[in-house]
Amino acid sequence: MILKKAWIHVLAVSMAVGGFAQSEMHKFSLPDGRSIEAEIIGYNARLKQVELRLANESRKKVNPKIFVEKDQAYIKEWASLDGFRNPSQFKVSCKKDLVEKWKKEDTRDI
């Protein structure tokens, strides 16, 4: 039963990470009321720049401070989860024989 709970937890985390890993369009607002529709494709903390892909597929690097506070928080959250999106920094693995054992245990109840 403990193994089942551990497996469910691993799956839940993987699905959550998968959701964050996918890019999505976001409406970024400027303090003067204008807005742009774009998706974040990168953040460089050293340069303090976020790289955006606009709806027309062009890319722009800007300082997040040009946006309203709500969008700055969105960028900060995106950047904090960047390690989950990068497969070289985040990897979930499990021994194959353990997975097979879990599969056998889970199908016993069916």
C-alpha angles and dihedrals in degrees: 000000000000090000091052091053091048091050092049090050092051091050092048092051091046092052092047091050090047089055092052092044094064115085120230138187115259131188107236116197128209121213091249091062099259118124141193132204112227146135125235112242100169148356127208109199093187093057093031092230133136118207114219132190109213125213089261089058094250118133127226132184114209141161108260090226090078088074131072117272094259091058092044087057090049090053091047091052091047091051092048090057095045092103089063091054094050110079092201090061101037126042132161113201137168134182110267094228090054091052090050090050090051091049091053092048093048094050093050089075094053 
